């Protein structure tokens, strides 16, 4: 008995192509070796000065390869100098391998700080300015207007109450980073960056986190100059780029020359702390 199979023309083409692909891949196996050149190590400089009491540190290391990133190689024996726009010169002392400590530098709003690092006969420079100090006026609990699904049976905040941060933005161009510590822990992948494009000179309100009874929240509002803001912004973009479907690996924008990675920044910092109680939650209308 013969069985006749009717196949539509379009389906026939797809069937033939699928059969050919099956034959090719089942009959031929070839190992393809991709030559991935490992990038040469780059110097990595990380330093941040703020308007709080010092001393401040500058850390110097070398980057690892893309596929093999062991513990960073710290760079010792570098000459590290910070000068400010008032002429103060500070030669930093190496207190542990790759970690250099200031002794004279004071972080003051309005001053520009310049960094010079000399290592292995190469010089690297960068500069940053501390912007106006912006105080956090208050931390207030506000009824959430968004829906939130608590997973894991967390019912400590059944009313969906949020913490909001209020401050007065100066009449000038400002850039901010809001750091939120919950019980002294911080989400290092959340950079919470803002600029005052739409709120210049106005009272500003930022949503911080959902309030949970018994937790302590500490907020740091960092007033950044544009170069430091751009470093954090591009770093955040890279962290949230899918390495499989995104673009090729890149480095965030920074204010260091001569191919150095990392950043040298200066900022003003305002800090506030709030401990969430049930009475505070109940008082929110």
C-alpha positions as CSV (number, residue, x, y, z in Angstrom):
1,X,0.0,0.0,0.0
2,X,1.4,3.4,-1.0
3,X,0.7,6.5,1.1
4,X,0.6,9.7,-0.8
5,X,1.6,12.8,1.2
6,X,0.5,16.2,-0.1
7,X,2.8,19.0,0.8
8,X,2.1,22.6,0.0
9,X,4.8,24.3,-2.1
10,X,5.9,26.7,0.7
11,X,6.0,24.0,3.3
12,X,8.0,21.8,0.9
13,X,10.8,24.3,0.6
14,X,11.0,24.7,4.4
15,X,11.1,20.9,4.7
16,X,13.9,20.5,2.3
17,X,16.0,23.2,3.9
18,X,15.5,21.7,7.4
19,X,16.5,18.3,6.1
20,X,19.7,19.8,4.5
21,X,20.6,21.6,7.7
22,X,20.1,18.3,9.7
23,X,22.4,16.4,7.3
24,X,25.1,19.1,7.4
25,X,25.3,19.4,11.1
26,X,25.0,15.6,11.8
27,X,27.7,14.7,9.4
28,X,30.3,17.4,10.1
29,X,31.6,18.5,13.4
30,X,34.4,21.1,13.6
31,X,35.9,22.8,16.6
32,X,36.4,26.5,16.0
33,X,39.1,28.2,18.1
34,X,38.5,31.9,18.5
35,X,41.6,33.9,19.2
36,X,40.6,36.4,21.9
37,X,43.4,38.7,22.6
38,X,43.6,39.7,26.2
39,X,43.8,43.4,26.8
40,X,47.0,44.7,28.3
41,X,46.5,45.8,31.9
42,X,45.7,49.5,32.5
43,X,46.3,51.5,35.6
44,X,43.1,52.1,37.6
45,X,42.9,55.2,39.8
46,X,40.1,55.7,42.3
47,X,39.8,58.7,44.5
48,X,37.0,60.8,46.0
49,X,37.3,64.0,48.1
50,X,34.2,65.4,49.9
51,X,33.4,68.3,52.2
52,X,33.4,66.0,55.3
53,X,36.4,65.7,57.5
54,X,39.3,63.8,55.9
55,X,41.7,62.2,55.4
56,X,40.9,60.9,52.0
57,X,42.4,58.0,50.1
58,X,43.5,57.4,46.5
59,X,43.7,53.7,45.5
60,X,45.8,52.6,42.5
61,X,45.7,49.2,40.9
62,X,45.9,47.5,37.5
63,X,43.1,46.0,35.6
64,X,42.9,42.3,34.8
65,X,42.1,40.6,31.5
66,X,38.5,40.3,30.3
67,X,38.2,36.6,31.1
68,X,40.6,36.2,34.0
69,X,40.1,38.7,36.8
70,X,41.8,37.6,39.9
71,X,42.5,39.9,42.9
72,X,43.5,43.3,41.5
73,X,47.2,43.9,41.4
74,X,47.9,46.9,43.6
75,X,50.4,49.5,42.4
76,X,53.0,50.5,45.0
77,X,55.7,53.2,44.9
78,X,53.7,55.7,42.9
79,X,54.0,59.5,43.4
80,X,50.6,60.9,44.3
81,X,50.0,64.6,44.7
82,X,46.8,66.6,45.2
83,X,46.7,70.3,44.9
84,X,43.7,72.7,45.3
85,X,42.8,76.0,43.7
86,X,44.1,77.8,46.7
87,X,47.6,76.4,46.3
88,X,47.6,73.7,48.9
89,X,49.9,70.9,47.9
90,X,49.6,67.4,49.5
91,X,52.0,64.6,48.8
92,X,50.1,61.4,49.8
93,X,51.6,58.7,51.9
94,X,51.3,55.0,50.9
95,X,49.7,53.3,54.0
96,X,49.3,49.9,52.4
97,X,50.0,48.4,48.9
98,X,48.3,50.7,46.4
99,X,46.5,52.8,49.0
100,X,47.6,56.5,49.5
101,X,46.4,58.8,52.2
102,X,46.1,62.6,52.3
103,X,47.4,64.7,55.2
104,X,46.7,68.3,54.2
105,X,43.8,68.2,51.8
106,X,40.5,69.7,53.1
107,X,37.3,69.4,51.1
108,X,35.7,72.8,50.7
109,X,32.8,73.8,48.4
110,X,33.9,75.9,45.5
111,X,37.5,74.6,45.4
112,X,38.9,72.6,42.5
113,X,41.2,69.7,43.3
114,X,43.8,68.4,40.9
115,X,45.4,64.9,41.1
116,X,48.8,63.9,39.7
117,X,49.9,60.3,39.7
118,X,53.4,59.2,38.5
119,X,53.9,55.5,38.1
120,X,56.3,53.4,36.0
121,X,57.5,56.6,34.3
122,X,54.0,57.6,33.2
123,X,52.0,60.6,34.5
124,X,48.2,60.6,34.9
125,X,46.2,63.7,35.8
126,X,42.6,64.6,36.7
127,X,40.6,67.3,38.4
128,X,37.2,67.9,40.0
129,X,35.4,70.7,41.8
130,X,33.3,70.5,44.9
131,X,29.9,72.0,44.1
132,X,27.5,73.8,46.5
133,X,26.6,71.9,49.6
134,X,22.9,70.9,49.4
135,X,21.3,69.9,52.7
136,X,18.6,67.2,53.0
137,X,15.8,69.2,54.5
138,X,13.7,66.2,55.6
139,X,12.9,62.5,55.2
140,X,9.1,62.0,55.1
141,X,6.8,59.0,54.9
142,X,4.3,59.2,52.0
143,X,1.5,56.9,50.9
144,X,2.6,55.1,47.8
145,X,0.7,55.7,44.6
146,X,2.2,52.6,42.9
147,X,1.4,49.0,43.3
148,X,4.0,46.8,45.0
149,X,4.0,43.0,45.2
150,X,5.8,41.7,48.3
151,X,7.4,38.3,47.7
152,X,8.3,35.9,50.5
153,X,5.5,36.8,52.8
154,X,6.9,40.2,53.8
155,X,3.9,42.0,55.4
156,X,5.7,44.5,57.5
157,X,4.4,47.3,55.2
158,X,0.9,46.3,54.2
159,X,0.0,50.0,53.6
160,X,2.8,50.5,51.0
161,X,4.4,53.6,52.5
162,X,7.5,55.2,50.9
163,X,10.3,57.3,52.2
164,X,10.7,60.6,50.3
165,X,13.7,62.9,50.5
166,X,13.2,66.7,50.3
167,X,15.8,69.3,49.6
168,X,16.1,72.8,48.0
169,X,17.9,72.8,44.7
170,X,20.2,75.8,44.2
171,X,19.7,78.2,41.3
172,X,22.6,76.7,39.3
173,X,23.3,73.5,37.3
174,X,23.5,70.6,39.7
175,X,24.1,66.9,39.5
176,X,23.3,64.4,42.3
177,X,23.8,60.9,43.4
178,X,21.6,59.5,46.2
179,X,23.1,56.7,48.2
180,X,20.6,54.7,50.3
181,X,21.9,52.5,53.1
182,X,19.4,50.0,54.6
183,X,20.7,48.7,57.9
184,X,24.2,49.8,56.9
185,X,24.0,47.9,53.6
186,X,23.9,49.5,50.2
187,X,23.0,48.2,46.8
188,X,26.2,48.9,45.0
189,X,24.6,48.4,41.6
190,X,22.1,51.2,42.1
191,X,23.6,54.6,41.4
192,X,20.4,56.7,41.7
193,X,21.6,59.6,39.6
194,X,19.7,62.9,39.1
195,X,20.2,66.3,37.5
196,X,18.1,69.4,38.0
197,X,17.1,69.8,34.4
198,X,13.5,70.2,35.3
199,X,13.8,71.3,39.0
200,X,16.5,74.0,38.9
201,X,16.1,76.3,41.9
202,X,13.0,74.5,43.2
203,X,12.0,72.3,46.1
204,X,12.9,68.8,45.1
205,X,11.4,65.5,46.1
206,X,13.0,62.1,45.5
207,X,11.4,58.7,46.2
208,X,13.9,56.7,48.2
209,X,12.6,53.3,49.2
210,X,9.6,51.5,50.6
211,X,9.5,51.9,54.4
212,X,9.6,48.7,56.5
213,X,9.1,48.6,60.2
214,X,12.2,48.2,62.3
215,X,14.7,49.1,59.5
216,X,17.1,52.0,59.7
217,X,17.7,54.0,56.5
218,X,20.7,56.3,56.1
219,X,20.7,58.6,53.1
220,X,23.7,60.4,51.5
221,X,23.0,63.1,49.0
222,X,26.1,63.8,46.9
223,X,26.4,67.0,44.9
224,X,28.6,66.2,42.0
225,X,30.4,68.1,39.3
226,X,29.5,67.1,35.7
227,X,32.6,64.9,35.1
228,X,32.0,62.8,38.2
229,X,28.3,62.6,37.3
230,X,29.2,61.4,33.8
231,X,31.5,58.7,35.2
232,X,28.7,57.3,37.4
233,X,26.1,57.6,34.6
234,X,28.1,55.7,32.0
235,X,29.3,53.2,34.7
236,X,25.6,52.5,35.5
237,X,24.8,52.1,31.9
238,X,27.5,49.5,31.5
239,X,26.5,47.6,34.6
240,X,22.9,47.3,33.3
241,X,23.9,46.4,29.7
242,X,23.3,42.7,28.9
243,X,26.8,41.4,28.1
244,X,25.4,38.8,25.7
245,X,23.0,41.0,23.6
246,X,24.5,44.4,24.4
247,X,27.4,46.2,22.9
248,X,31.1,45.2,23.3
249,X,32.8,45.9,26.6
250,X,33.7,49.5,27.1
251,X,35.0,51.9,29.8
252,X,32.9,54.5,31.6
253,X,33.7,58.2,30.9
254,X,36.2,59.6,33.3
255,X,38.3,62.7,33.9
256,X,41.7,61.0,33.9
257,X,44.1,61.3,31.0
258,X,46.7,59.0,29.4
259,X,44.4,56.0,29.2
260,X,43.9,55.6,33.0
261,X,40.7,53.9,34.2
262,X,38.7,54.8,37.3
263,X,37.9,58.3,38.4
264,X,39.0,61.2,40.5
265,X,36.0,63.1,42.0
266,X,35.1,65.7,44.5
267,X,31.6,66.3,46.0
268,X,29.6,67.8,48.8
269,X,27.7,65.3,51.0
270,X,24.6,65.7,53.1
271,X,23.4,62.9,55.4
272,X,20.1,62.0,57.1
273,X,19.0,58.9,59.0
274,X,15.5,57.6,59.7
275,X,14.3,54.6,61.8
276,X,11.0,53.3,60.7
277,X,8.4,52.5,63.5
278,X,4.9,51.1,63.3
279,X,3.6,54.4,64.8
280,X,5.2,56.3,61.9
281,X,3.6,53.9,59.3
282,X,0.2,54.2,61.0
283,X,0.4,58.1,61.0
284,X,0.6,58.2,57.2
285,X,-2.7,59.3,55.7
